[in-house]
Amino acid sequence: MTTTEQRLDAITRGDTWQLDVTYTSDGDITGAAITATWRDADDGIVFTRRNLAAGGSAAECAITNGPSGLFSVYVVAANTTALSIKSGGTATLQYDVQVTLVTGPVRTVLAGTQVIRGDVTR
């Protein structure tokens, strides 16, 4: 199993969005714990999203089709509004998404960077 290095599309600070992932290397992921974390190299962890099995909620992250390896990570406005980005500026966050299978193994299925653009409204 290899981790997919992926630069996620840029988003604007304060936007809501969804990351849909298909992970099939280990088959059925029903009951797995999903954890997605974004980190700023200077400020540490910016936000973490978890599903129920990882101590989070279905509003943060959810397995949408376990037998097919499909899950979604939901990011809300509050996750990025506190970032200090000047209007017209950007912040680059590192992230990874891990799946902990019910049998115990932990798999980092995605990792990379994501640019957050400063907004004018807030």
N, C-alpha and C positions, 0 to 999 in steps of 0.2 A: 504494500500500500504506500503510495507516495502522496505527499501533500501537494495540492494544486496551488501554485503561487499565482495570485490574481490581483490586479489593481482594480478595485471597484470603481464604478462611475462616480464622478464628483457629485456632491449634493450641496445644497445651500443650508447654512446654519439655521436651525429651527424648523426644517422640513420634516415631514413624516415620510417613511419609505419602508420597503419590504425587500428582504434578500431571500430568494427562493433557491434552495440547494437540492441537488439530487446526489445521493451517495449510495453506491451500489456494491462497493468492494467487499463488504461483509454481509450482504444479503439484507434480511428483514431487520429494521431498526426499531420496531415496536418496543416501547418501554425504555429506550435508550435515554440517557441524559445528554442534552445539547447545551453547550455554553459558547457564547460568542462575546469576545472582548475587544474593545477598541482602546488604544493606549497612545498617549502623546509622549514622545521621547523625553520631553522636559518636565511634564506635569504628572506623569504616571497614568493610572487607569482613568479614562474619561467616562466610560460606561460599559456595563456588562448586561447581557440579555440571557435568560435561562428559561428552559421549559419546566414543567411541573416536576419531572423526574430529577431535575438538577436544583430544585428549591426555588424556582421562579414561578411564572404563571403562563397560561395560554396566551395572554396578551403580549408577552415578551417573545416567546418562541414556541412553536408547535410542530409536532410531527403530523404532517397532513396525509401521508400514506406510508405507513411503516413498511409493509411488504415490498413496496417499490423504492424505498429509501428516500422519500421526499419529506423535506421539512422547510419551514419558513421562519425567518428571524424578523421581528417587527421593531422598528426604531421610531420613537415618538419625538415630537418637537423638543420636549424637555431634555432629551439625551444630549442635544448639541447646543442649546441656547446659551449655556453658560461659558462656552468657549470664547476666549478673548481674541477675536479676529476683527481687525479694522475693516470698515467698508471697503470693498475692492480687494482685500487681502485674502489669504488662504491659510489653512492649517493642514498638515499632512499627518494623518493618524496611521499607526500600524494596527492590524487586527489579526485575529485568528478565530477559527470556528472549530470546536472540538466535539466529538461524539464519544460518549462513554457507553459502550455496549452493555447490555444486561449481564453478559458473561464476564465483564470486567475490563477488557482492553480499552484503552483510550486512543482515539484516532484524531489527529489534527487533519481535517479534511480540506480546509481552505486557510490561506494566510496571505498577507500582502499589505498594501497601503490603500488609503482612501483619502482623497482631498475633500475638505470641507471649505466651501466658499463663504466669505463674509456676506451678510445681508445688509440691505439698506434700511429695511423697515424697523428692525429692533434696535 
